[in-house]
Amino acid sequence: MARVLNTDAHFQISPDSSTSKEKIHLIVRVKIYGLPMQKISNQRTGAFGEEIVTQYLSANHAEIIERNWRIREGEIDIVALYPNGIFAFVEVKTRSSVAFGHPFEAINRDKARRMQRLALGWLATHGCFGCDYQIDAAAVLIAPDGSHSIEYRANIL
């Protein structure tokens, strides 16, 4: 039997694209003893999104060099090499709903700067410092029926 350890609630304000007003969301987090089921679901959702974006890049003639490269500062979801010799460091955001905002809204200024530092770290550790590179972002939206859509933005920085 699961036991609730604590709860956390806060409000999130986001712009409503259909009107000029803002939406207010009440976000409640419940921490349950053991690994939360929501976390497992989020991990699966993220892995699915990364796989879809990997297939998308491969279909567009990019070579996948590495996935989920980690250092202390963070993780690069996908490192790809385009046919023109430019490395792409791809941040993938996957959502099953836009109830809490579009996936791209999760990439703020701090996240973008961290992605830049991670890309430079990858280039330095792989002997490619000075090579051409770009930071890309991909948003994957999964519909309830399992279908999905991809929005890909190249060279966001």
PALUM-369790 format. One record per atom (N, C-alpha, C): residue number from 1; residue in three letters; atom name; x, y, z. Coordinates in steps of 0.02 Angstrom, whole numbers, plus 50000, padded with zeros to 5 digits. Layout:
REM residues N
SITE   num   residu   atome      px      py      pz
SITE   NUM      Ala      CA       X       Y       Z
...
END
This chain:
REM residues 157
SITE   num   residu   atome      px      py      pz
SITE     1      Met       N   50042   49941   50000
SITE     1      Met      CA   50000   50000   50000
SITE     1      Met       C   50044   50062   50000
SITE     2      Ala       N   50029   50110   49956
SITE     2      Ala      CA   50068   50171   49951
SITE     2      Ala       C   50050   50218   50008
SITE     3      Arg       N   50099   50256   50029
SITE     3      Arg      CA   50089   50303   50084
SITE     3      Arg       C   50109   50372   50061
SITE     4      Val       N   50066   50422   50070
SITE     4      Val      CA   50081   50490   50050
SITE     4      Val       C   50130   50519   50101
SITE     5      Leu       N   50188   50544   50075
SITE     5      Leu      CA   50238   50573   50119
SITE     5      Leu       C   50226   50648   50128
SITE     6      Asn       N   50214   50683   50073
SITE     6      Asn      CA   50199   50754   50078
SITE     6      Asn       C   50166   50778   50014
SITE     7      Thr       N   50138   50837   50016
SITE     7      Thr      CA   50108   50867   49957
SITE     7      Thr       C   50135   50937   49949
SITE     8      Asp       N   50133   50962   49889
SITE     8      Asp      CA   50156   51028   49873
SITE     8      Asp       C   50108   51057   49822
SITE     9      Ala       N   50086   51118   49833
SITE     9      Ala      CA   50040   51150   49786
SITE     9      Ala       C   50064   51220   49772
SITE    10      His       N   50059   51242   49709
SITE    10      His      CA   50074   51310   49691
SITE    10      His       C   50036   51329   49628
SITE    11      Phe       N   50035   51392   49613
SITE    11      Phe      CA   50001   51416   49553
SITE    11      Phe       C   50052   51432   49499
SITE    12      Gln       N   50033   51421   49436
SITE    12      Gln      CA   50075   51438   49379
SITE    12      Gln       C   50033   51482   49334
SITE    13      Ile       N   50061   51537   49312
SITE    13      Ile      CA   50026   51583   49268
SITE    13      Ile       C   50059   51577   49199
SITE    14      Ser       N   50018   51568   49147
SITE    14      Ser      CA   50045   51564   49079
SITE    14      Ser       C   49998   51602   49033
SITE    15      Pro       N   50026   51629   48978
SITE    15      Pro      CA   49983   51665   48931
SITE    15      Pro       C   49936   51617   48895
SITE    16      Asp       N   49876   51641   48882
SITE    16      Asp      CA   49827   51603   48844
SITE    16      Asp       C   49832   51627   48772
SITE    17      Ser       N   49852   51583   48726
SITE    17      Ser      CA   49863   51604   48657
SITE    17      Ser       C   49798   51622   48621
SITE    18      Ser       N   49741   51599   48645
SITE    18      Ser      CA   49678   51614   48611
SITE    18      Ser       C   49649   51682   48631
SITE    19      Thr       N   49672   51709   48687
SITE    19      Thr      CA   49650   51775   48710
SITE    19      Thr       C   49711   51813   48733
SITE    20      Ser       N   49701   51875   48752
SITE    20      Ser      CA   49757   51914   48778
SITE    20      Ser       C   49763   51907   48854
SITE    21      Lys       N   49726   51861   48883
SITE    21      Lys      CA   49727   51852   48955
SITE    21      Lys       C   49777   51797   48974
SITE    22      Glu       N   49786   51788   49039
SITE    22      Glu      CA   49830   51737   49064
SITE    22      Glu       C   49789   51681   49096
SITE    23      Lys       N   49815   51619   49091
SITE    23      Lys      CA   49784   51562   49125
SITE    23      Lys       C   49820   51551   49191
SITE    24      Ile       N   49782   51533   49240
SITE    24      Ile      CA   49811   51516   49305
SITE    24      Ile       C   49799   51442   49317
SITE    25      His       N   49853   51405   49329
SITE    25      His      CA   49849   51333   49340
SITE    25      His       C   49867   51319   49412
SITE    26      Leu       N   49829   51276   49444
SITE    26      Leu      CA   49847   51251   49510
SITE    26      Leu       C   49884   51186   49499
SITE    27      Ile       N   49946   51184   49523
SITE    27      Ile      CA   49987   51124   49515
SITE    27      Ile       C   49995   51092   49583
SITE    28      Val       N   49975   51030   49588
SITE    28      Val      CA   49981   50993   49651
SITE    28      Val       C   50027   50934   49638
SITE    29      Arg       N   50077   50927   49680
SITE    29      Arg      CA   50123   50870   49676
SITE    29      Arg       C   50114   50829   49739
SITE    30      Val       N   50109   50765   49730
SITE    30      Val      CA   50102   50720   49787
SITE    30      Val       C   50162   50672   49785
SITE    31      Lys       N   50200   50670   49839
SITE    31      Lys      CA   50257   50625   49844
SITE    31      Lys       C   50234   50562   49880
SITE    32      Ile       N   50243   50506   49847
SITE    32      Ile      CA   50219   50442   49874
SITE    32      Ile       C   50280   50399   49889
SITE    33      Tyr       N   50275   50359   49941
SITE    33      Tyr      CA   50328   50314   49960
SITE    33      Tyr       C   50346   50270   49900
SITE    34      Gly       N   50409   50264   49885
SITE    34      Gly      CA   50431   50224   49828
SITE    34      Gly       C   50436   50268   49766
SITE    35      Leu       N   50450   50238   49708
SITE    35      Leu      CA   50456   50275   49646
SITE    35      Leu       C   50386   50294   49622
SITE    36      Pro       N   50374   50359   49615
SITE    36      Pro      CA   50307   50381   49593
SITE    36      Pro       C   50290   50354   49524
SITE    37      Met       N   50228   50334   49515
SITE    37      Met      CA   50206   50309   49450
SITE    37      Met       C   50212   50364   49397
SITE    38      Gln       N   50199   50426   49417
SITE    38      Gln      CA   50203   50482   49370
SITE    38      Gln       C   50274   50488   49341
SITE    39      Lys       N   50325   50477   49383
SITE    39      Lys      CA   50393   50482   49359
SITE    39      Lys       C   50408   50428   49307
SITE    40      Ile       N   50384   50368   49319
SITE    40      Ile      CA   50394   50315   49270
SITE    40      Ile       C   50361   50334   49205
SITE    41      Ser       N   50301   50361   49208
SITE    41      Ser      CA   50265   50382   49149
SITE    41      Ser       C   50303   50438   49113
SITE    42      Asn       N   50330   50486   49150
SITE    42      Asn      CA   50368   50541   49120
SITE    42      Asn       C   50432   50515   49087
SITE    43      Gln       N   50465   50466   49118
SITE    43      Gln      CA   50525   50437   49088
SITE    43      Gln       C   50508   50403   49022
SITE    44      Arg       N   50455   50365   49020
SITE    44      Arg      CA   50434   50332   48959
SITE    44      Arg       C   50415   50382   48905
SITE    45      Thr       N   50379   50434   48925
SITE    45      Thr      CA   50359   50486   48878
SITE    45      Thr       C   50420   50520   48848
SITE    46      Gly       N   50469   50537   48891
SITE    46      Gly      CA   50530   50569   48867
SITE    46      Gly       C   50569   50524   48820
SITE    47      Ala       N   50576   50461   48837
SITE    47      Ala      CA   50613   50414   48795
SITE    47      Ala       C   50578   50405   48728
SITE    48      Phe       N   50512   50404   48728
SITE    48      Phe      CA   50473   50398   48666
SITE    48      Phe       C   50487   50459   48622
SITE    49      Gly       N   50485   50518   48651
SITE    49      Gly      CA   50497   50580   48614
SITE    49      Gly       C   50567   50581   48584
SITE    50      Glu       N   50616   50560   48623
SITE    50      Glu      CA   50685   50559   48598
SITE    50      Glu       C   50693   50510   48540
SITE    51      Glu       N   50659   50453   48544
SITE    51      Glu      CA   50661   50404   48490
SITE    51      Glu       C   50629   50432   48427
SITE    52      Ile       N   50573   50466   48433
SITE    52      Ile      CA   50539   50496   48375
SITE    52      Ile       C   50584   50548   48342
SITE    53      Val       N   50616   50590   48383
SITE    53      Val      CA   50660   50642   48355
SITE    53      Val       C   50721   50611   48323
SITE    54      Thr       N   50748   50557   48352
SITE    54      Thr      CA   50804   50522   48321
SITE    54      Thr       C   50785   50496   48252
SITE    55      Gln       N   50726   50467   48246
SITE    55      Gln      CA   50702   50443   48182
SITE    55      Gln       C   50693   50500   48132
SITE    56      Tyr       N   50667   50556   48157
SITE    56      Tyr      CA   50657   50616   48115
SITE    56      Tyr       C   50724   50640   48088
SITE    57      Leu       N   50774   50645   48131
SITE    57      Leu      CA   50840   50669   48110
SITE    57      Leu       C   50871   50620   48060
SITE    58      Ser       N   50867   50556   48073
SITE    58      Ser      CA   50894   50505   48027
SITE    58      Ser       C   50860   50509   47959
SITE    59      Ala       N   50795   50519   47959
SITE    59      Ala      CA   50758   50525   47896
SITE    59      Ala       C   50779   50588   47857
SITE    60      Asn       N   50806   50637   47893
SITE    60      Asn      CA   50830   50699   47861
SITE    60      Asn       C   50906   50698   47853
SITE    61      His       N   50934   50638   47849
SITE    61      His      CA   51004   50626   47833
SITE    61      His       C   51055   50649   47885
SITE    62      Ala       N   51033   50657   47947
SITE    62      Ala      CA   51080   50673   48001
SITE    62      Ala       C   51103   50607   48032
SITE    63      Glu       N   51167   50605   48050
SITE    63      Glu      CA   51194   50546   48083
SITE    63      Glu       C   51190   50556   48159
SITE    64      Ile       N   51160   50508   48193
SITE    64      Ile      CA   51154   50513   48266
SITE    64      Ile       C   51221   50491   48295
SITE    65      Ile       N   51254   50537   48330
SITE    65      Ile      CA   51320   50524   48358
SITE    65      Ile       C   51314   50496   48429
SITE    66      Glu       N   51269   50526   48468
SITE    66      Glu      CA   51263   50506   48538
SITE    66      Glu       C   51194   50525   48564
SITE    67      Arg       N   51171   50486   48613
SITE    67      Arg      CA   51108   50501   48648
SITE    67      Arg       C   51119   50502   48723
SITE    68      Asn       N   51085   50548   48756
SITE    68      Asn      CA   51086   50553   48829
SITE    68      Asn       C   51157   50558   48857
SITE    69      Trp       N   51198   50603   48828
SITE    69      Trp      CA   51265   50615   48853
SITE    69      Trp       C   51261   50656   48916
SITE    70      Arg       N   51291   50632   48970
SITE    70      Arg      CA   51285   50664   49036
SITE    70      Arg       C   51352   50684   49064
SITE    71      Ile       N   51351   50742   49096
SITE    71      Ile      CA   51405   50763   49140
SITE    71      Ile       C   51371   50793   49201
SITE    72      Arg       N   51411   50816   49248
SITE    72      Arg      CA   51383   50842   49311
SITE    72      Arg       C   51333   50899   49298
SITE    73      Glu       N   51348   50941   49249
SITE    73      Glu      CA   51306   51000   49236
SITE    73      Glu       C   51238   50983   49205
SITE    74      Gly       N   51233   50926   49172
SITE    74      Gly      CA   51169   50909   49141
SITE    74      Gly       C   51176   50856   49088
SITE    75      Glu       N   51128   50855   49043
SITE    75      Glu      CA   51124   50804   48991
SITE    75      Glu       C   51106   50834   48924
SITE    76      Ile       N   51138   50807   48872
SITE    76      Ile      CA   51118   50824   48804
SITE    76      Ile       C   51077   50765   48779
SITE    77      Asp       N   51015   50778   48757
SITE    77      Asp      CA   50972   50724   48735
SITE    77      Asp       C   50999   50689   48672
SITE    78      Ile       N   51016   50728   48621
SITE    78      Ile      CA   51039   50698   48558
SITE    78      Ile       C   51096   50741   48530
SITE    79      Val       N   51149   50708   48509
SITE    79      Val      CA   51202   50740   48471
SITE    79      Val       C   51199   50711   48401
SITE    80      Ala       N   51191   50754   48351
SITE    80      Ala      CA   51186   50731   48282
SITE    80      Ala       C   51237   50768   48239
SITE    81      Leu       N   51254   50739   48183
SITE    81      Leu      CA   51299   50771   48135
SITE    81      Leu       C   51262   50776   48068
SITE    82      Tyr       N   51251   50838   48046
SITE    82      Tyr      CA   51218   50850   47982
SITE    82      Tyr       C   51265   50836   47924
SITE    83      Pro       N   51239   50821   47865
SITE    83      Pro      CA   51282   50808   47807
SITE    83      Pro       C   51331   50865   47791
SITE    84      Asn       N   51313   50926   47810
SITE    84      Asn      CA   51357   50983   47795
SITE    84      Asn       C   51413   50991   47847
SITE    85      Gly       N   51419   50943   47894
SITE    85      Gly      CA   51473   50943   47943
SITE    85      Gly       C   51459   50982   48007
SITE    86      Ile       N   51399   51005   48016
SITE    86      Ile      CA   51381   51043   48076
SITE    86      Ile       C   51353   50995   48128
SITE    87      Phe       N   51380   51000   48189
SITE    87      Phe      CA   51353   50961   48245
SITE    87      Phe       C   51289   50995   48270
SITE    88      Ala       N   51239   50955   48286
SITE    88      Ala      CA   51177   50981   48315
SITE    88      Ala       C   51168   50949   48384
SITE    89      Phe       N   51158   50993   48433
SITE    89      Phe      CA   51144   50971   48501
SITE    89      Phe       C   51070   50984   48513
SITE    90      Val       N   51032   50930   48520
SITE    90      Val      CA   50959   50935   48519
SITE    90      Val       C   50930   50924   48588
SITE    91      Glu       N   50890   50971   48609
SITE    91      Glu      CA   50851   50965   48671
SITE    91      Glu       C   50781   50943   48650
SITE    92      Val       N   50757   50888   48678
SITE    92      Val      CA   50692   50861   48662
SITE    92      Val       C   50645   50871   48721
SITE    93      Lys       N   50588   50900   48708
SITE    93      Lys      CA   50536   50908   48759
SITE    93      Lys       C   50473   50873   48733
SITE    94      Thr       N   50449   50826   48773
SITE    94      Thr      CA   50391   50786   48753
SITE    94      Thr       C   50335   50796   48803
SITE    95      Arg       N   50276   50805   48778
SITE    95      Arg      CA   50217   50813   48820
SITE    95      Arg       C   50159   50772   48792
SITE    96      Ser       N   50117   50750   48837
SITE    96      Ser      CA   50056   50715   48815
SITE    96      Ser       C   49996   50763   48817
SITE    97      Ser       N   50009   50825   48837
SITE    97      Ser      CA   49956   50875   48841
SITE    97      Ser       C   49990   50944   48843
SITE    98      Val       N   49953   50994   48821
SITE    98      Val      CA   49979   51063   48827
SITE    98      Val       C   49944   51099   48885
SITE    99      Ala       N   49916   51060   48930
SITE    99      Ala      CA   49880   51090   48987
SITE    99      Ala       C   49925   51135   49028
SITE   100      Phe       N   49988   51119   49032
SITE   100      Phe      CA   50035   51160   49071
SITE   100      Phe       C   50084   51197   49025
SITE   101      Gly       N   50065   51206   48963
SITE   101      Gly      CA   50106   51244   48917
SITE   101      Gly       C   50136   51200   48862
SITE   102      His       N   50156   51234   48809
SITE   102      His      CA   50189   51201   48753
SITE   102      His       C   50258   51176   48775
SITE   103      Pro       N   50281   51120   48748
SITE   103      Pro      CA   50347   51095   48768
SITE   103      Pro       C   50404   51146   48762
SITE   104      Phe       N   50402   51189   48712
SITE   104      Phe      CA   50455   51239   48704
SITE   104      Phe       C   50457   51288   48762
SITE   105      Glu       N   50401   51297   48796
SITE   105      Glu      CA   50399   51343   48853
SITE   105      Glu       C   50444   51320   48910
SITE   106      Ala       N   50463   51256   48909
SITE   106      Ala      CA   50506   51229   48962
SITE   106      Ala       C   50580   51248   48951
SITE   107      Ile       N   50595   51277   48893
SITE   107      Ile      CA   50664   51298   48878
SITE   107      Ile       C   50669   51373   48891
SITE   108      Asn       N   50691   51390   48951
SITE   108      Asn      CA   50699   51460   48969
SITE   108      Asn       C   50771   51483   48956
SITE   109      Arg       N   50787   51544   48975
SITE   109      Arg      CA   50854   51572   48963
SITE   109      Arg       C   50908   51531   48999
SITE   110      Asp       N   50896   51511   49061
SITE   110      Asp      CA   50945   51471   49097
SITE   110      Asp       C   50957   51403   49064
SITE   111      Lys       N   50904   51371   49041
SITE   111      Lys      CA   50910   51306   49007
SITE   111      Lys       C   50949   51315   48942
SITE   112      Ala       N   50936   51368   48905
SITE   112      Ala      CA   50972   51381   48843
SITE   112      Ala       C   51046   51391   48856
SITE   113      Arg       N   51063   51428   48907
SITE   113      Arg      CA   51134   51438   48925
SITE   113      Arg       C   51167   51373   48946
SITE   114      Arg       N   51131   51332   48983
SITE   114      Arg      CA   51158   51267   49003
SITE   114      Arg       C   51170   51223   48942
SITE   115      Met       N   51124   51225   48894
SITE   115      Met      CA   51133   51187   48833
SITE   115      Met       C   51196   51209   48795
SITE   116      Gln       N   51208   51275   48794
SITE   116      Gln      CA   51267   51302   48761
SITE   116      Gln       C   51331   51275   48795
SITE   117      Arg       N   51332   51278   48862
SITE   117      Arg      CA   51391   51253   48899
SITE   117      Arg       C   51400   51178   48889
SITE   118      Leu       N   51346   51140   48889
SITE   118      Leu      CA   51350   51068   48878
SITE   118      Leu       C   51377   51053   48808
SITE   119      Ala       N   51354   51090   48758
SITE   119      Ala      CA   51379   51079   48689
SITE   119      Ala       C   51454   51092   48685
SITE   120      Leu       N   51476   51146   48716
SITE   120      Leu      CA   51548   51160   48716
SITE   120      Leu       C   51587   51107   48754
SITE   121      Gly       N   51557   51081   48808
SITE   121      Gly      CA   51589   51027   48845
SITE   121      Gly       C   51595   50964   48803
SITE   122      Trp       N   51542   50947   48766
SITE   122      Trp      CA   51544   50888   48724
SITE   122      Trp       C   51598   50896   48670
SITE   123      Leu       N   51599   50954   48638
SITE   123      Leu      CA   51648   50966   48585
SITE   123      Leu       C   51719   50961   48613
SITE   124      Ala       N   51731   50990   48672
SITE   124      Ala      CA   51798   50988   48702
SITE   124      Ala       C   51819   50917   48719
SITE   125      Thr       N   51774   50878   48748
SITE   125      Thr      CA   51792   50810   48770
SITE   125      Thr       C   51797   50761   48711
SITE   126      His       N   51771   50780   48653
SITE   126      His      CA   51775   50736   48595
SITE   126      His       C   51824   50761   48542
SITE   127      Gly       N   51868   50807   48562
SITE   127      Gly      CA   51919   50832   48516
SITE   127      Gly       C   51892   50872   48458
SITE   128      Cys       N   51834   50902   48467
SITE   128      Cys      CA   51803   50939   48412
SITE   128      Cys       C   51795   51013   48429
SITE   129      Phe       N   51831   51037   48479
SITE   129      Phe      CA   51825   51107   48498
SITE   129      Phe       C   51845   51150   48438
SITE   130      Gly       N   51803   51197   48420
SITE   130      Gly      CA   51814   51238   48361
SITE   130      Gly       C   51773   51215   48301
SITE   131      Cys       N   51741   51158   48306
SITE   131      Cys      CA   51698   51134   48252
SITE   131      Cys       C   51634   51176   48250
SITE   132      Asp       N   51603   51178   48192
SITE   132      Asp      CA   51539   51213   48186
SITE   132      Asp       C   51484   51173   48222
SITE   133      Tyr       N   51441   51208   48257
SITE   133      Tyr      CA   51386   51175   48292
SITE   133      Tyr       C   51327   51221   48298
SITE   134      Gln       N   51271   51192   48316
SITE   134      Gln      CA   51210   51230   48329
SITE   134      Gln       C   51170   51195   48383
SITE   135      Ile       N   51128   51234   48416
SITE   135      Ile      CA   51083   51208   48467
SITE   135      Ile       C   51014   51205   48436
SITE   136      Asp       N   50983   51146   48436
SITE   136      Asp      CA   50916   51136   48409
SITE   136      Asp       C   50869   51115   48465
SITE   137      Ala       N   50805   51124   48454
SITE   137      Ala      CA   50754   51103   48502
SITE   137      Ala       C   50698   51067   48464
SITE   138      Ala       N   50671   51016   48495
SITE   138      Ala      CA   50616   50978   48465
SITE   138      Ala       C   50560   50971   48517
SITE   139      Ala       N   50500   50984   48495
SITE   139      Ala      CA   50441   50975   48537
SITE   139      Ala       C   50400   50917   48508
SITE   140      Val       N   50385   50869   48550
SITE   140      Val      CA   50344   50812   48529
SITE   140      Val       C   50281   50813   48570
SITE   141      Leu       N   50224   50814   48536
SITE   141      Leu      CA   50159   50811   48569
SITE   141      Leu       C   50127   50744   48553
SITE   142      Ile       N   50108   50708   48606
SITE   142      Ile      CA   50077   50642   48598
SITE   142      Ile       C   50003   50649   48612
SITE   143      Ala       N   49963   50628   48563
SITE   143      Ala      CA   49890   50630   48570
SITE   143      Ala       C   49866   50570   48610
SITE   144      Pro       N   49806   50573   48639
SITE   144      Pro      CA   49779   50516   48677
SITE   144      Pro       C   49775   50451   48637
SITE   145      Asp       N   49767   50456   48570
SITE   145      Asp      CA   49763   50396   48529
SITE   145      Asp       C   49832   50368   48511
SITE   146      Gly       N   49885   50400   48535
SITE   146      Gly      CA   49952   50375   48522
SITE   146      Gly       C   49986   50409   48464
SITE   147      Ser       N   49949   50446   48423
SITE   147      Ser      CA   49981   50482   48368
SITE   147      Ser       C   50022   50539   48397
SITE   148      His       N   50067   50566   48358
SITE   148      His      CA   50110   50618   48384
SITE   148      His       C   50127   50669   48330
SITE   149      Ser       N   50149   50727   48352
SITE   149      Ser      CA   50173   50778   48306
SITE   149      Ser       C   50240   50804   48330
SITE   150      Ile       N   50281   50826   48284
SITE   150      Ile      CA   50347   50852   48300
SITE   150      Ile       C   50352   50923   48275
SITE   151      Glu       N   50377   50967   48316
SITE   151      Glu      CA   50395   51034   48295
SITE   151      Glu       C   50470   51040   48308
SITE   152      Tyr       N   50508   51053   48256
SITE   152      Tyr      CA   50581   51054   48261
SITE   152      Tyr       C   50606   51125   48244
SITE   153      Arg       N   50647   51152   48289
SITE   153      Arg      CA   50676   51218   48277
SITE   153      Arg       C   50752   51212   48278
SITE   154      Ala       N   50782   51227   48221
SITE   154      Ala      CA   50854   51222   48214
SITE   154      Ala       C   50887   51288   48232
SITE   155      Asn       N   50947   51283   48261
SITE   155      Asn      CA   50989   51342   48275
SITE   155      Asn       C   50952   51394   48317
SITE   156      Ile       N   50928   51374   48375
SITE   156      Ile      CA   50888   51419   48417
SITE   156      Ile       C   50930   51470   48454
SITE   157      Leu       N   50996   51460   48459
SITE   157      Leu      CA   51040   51508   48492
SITE   157      Leu       C   51085   51542   48442
END
